[in-house]
Amino acid sequence: MKSCIAIGILTLGLLSAGCGTRNIPGMDIEVADTPDHRALIDIMHKFQQSFEKRDIDGLMALASPKFYEKSGTNDTDDDFNYDGLRQHYTEHFKIVEKCNLTITLKEVKVEQNQASIDYRFLSRYLMKLPSGEKWQIKDDINKMILAKEDGQWKILSGM
């Protein structure tokens, strides 16, 4: 009788341990395995791929028509909206020969139809300048803000 009770308690303990929140495997941080989190990580992957391919249409497809970038400054002269985003990347990629983007997620938060992703990025690109080719490296932290629009996550800022 005691062994049946012990087996029952052990089975119940194993079952309840398996009911906890699962995280997405292969991540450097703990991110709950939910459809929203998977969709957000997919957006970050598409962002990285589109940037490295210098695919402006791919980048624009990730952005919301409500996109607005403040460029991290108080000066409104460097702010741009969705239309300005295309111009921003067009100008940037005109002088970029090769580029590589490494993204490290720091935090992913979802609250209903809003999300934020804190990430560190390391971009390396070969620029074609009048003085010759030059490698540029930028290592920084950014926050991407997203909203669910018509069932799809779209980037509002932080590209």
N, C-alpha and C positions, 0 to 999 in steps of 0.2 A: 504494500500500500504506500509506504514511504517513497519507494522508487517511482511509483506512478505520479505522485504529487511532485517530486523533484523534477521529473521529466516534463510535466505539465508547466511548472514554473519556468524551467529552462526554455521550453518552446515559446511560452508567452513572452519571455524576455527577449528572445531572438527576433520574434515577430515585431515587437514594439520598437526594437532598435532599428529595424529595417524601414520603419515608417517615417523616419526623420527626413528633413529636407535634403535632397541630393544636390550636389554641386556639379557644374559642368566639368567634365574631366579635361585635363591638359591645360588648365588655366593657372597662372601664377598667383591669382587671388581667388577667394571663395565667391562664386557667383552661382546662386540657386539655379537649378536646371528647370527653367520655365520657358514657355514659348516666347514671351516678351524678351527675356534675357538672351535667348538664342538669336532672335531677330536682331537685337541691338549689336551683338557680337558679329553677326553677319554683315551688318552695315559698316562696322569698323573694318572688317576684312575687305569689303568692296571699296571703301574709301582708300585703303592702302593700295589695293591693286590699281584702281583708277588713277591715283596720284602717280604711281610708279610708271604706268603706261602713258602718262600725260593725256589721259582720256577726259577731256572737258565735258563731253556729253554724259559720260559715266558719273562724273562728280556732280553735275547738275541734276541728274536723276535721283540722287540721294537727298538733295536739298528741298526744303519746303518753299513754295512761292512766297511764304511769309519770312523767309530767311533775312536776317539782318546781323551784320558783323560790326562790332565796335572796335575791332583791332586791338583791344586791350589798352586803349588810351582815352584820355578825356577830350582829345581833339576830334571834333566831328568831321574834319576834312578827310580823314582816312577811313571813315565808316562807309559801308556799302551794303546794298540790298541784294535780292536775288539776281537782278539784271547786272548789277555791279560785280557779282561773283563770277559770272562768265567772263567779264572783261578782266577781272583780277587774274584768273587762271590763264586767260589768253596772253596777257602781257608777261606773266611769270614764265610760262612755258616757251615763249618765243626765244628766250636766251638760255634755256635749260637743254643741255644735250642728253644727259643721262641723270636719272635720279633713283634714289633708294629711300624708303621710308620704313622705319622700325617703330612699331607702336607697342607700348606696354600699358596695359590697363591698370589703373590704381583703384577705381571704385565705379560700380555701376548701380544706379538707383532708379527705381521705377515707382511712380505714384500715379495711379490711374492712367491717364493719357499723356503724361509728361514723364520724361526721363532725362537723366544727366549721366555723362560718362567722363570721369576724370582720367586723363591719360598723359603719359609722357611720350614724347616723340623725338626721334633722332632722324633728321633728314640730311642726306648727303647728295649733293648734285653738282654736276659739271656744268659750269656756265660758260657760254660763248660771249666774251666781252670784247670791245674794241682793242683792248690791250692784250688779248689772247685768252686761252682757256684757263679757267680757275675753278678748283674744287671749293665748294662752300659746305659748311657743316652747321646745322642748327640743332641744339639740344634744349628742349623746353618742356614745360607742363602746360596743358590746356584743358578746358572743360567744354565738352560738346553738349548742347541742349537739343533735345528732340521732342517731337509731339507726334501722337498717333493721328493721322489724317486719313479718313476713309479706310480704316483698318490697317494702314501701313505706317511704319515709323519713318519720319522725315526729319532732317537736320534743320534746326532753327538758327543755330550759331555754333561756332567752335570748329570750323573747318580750317 
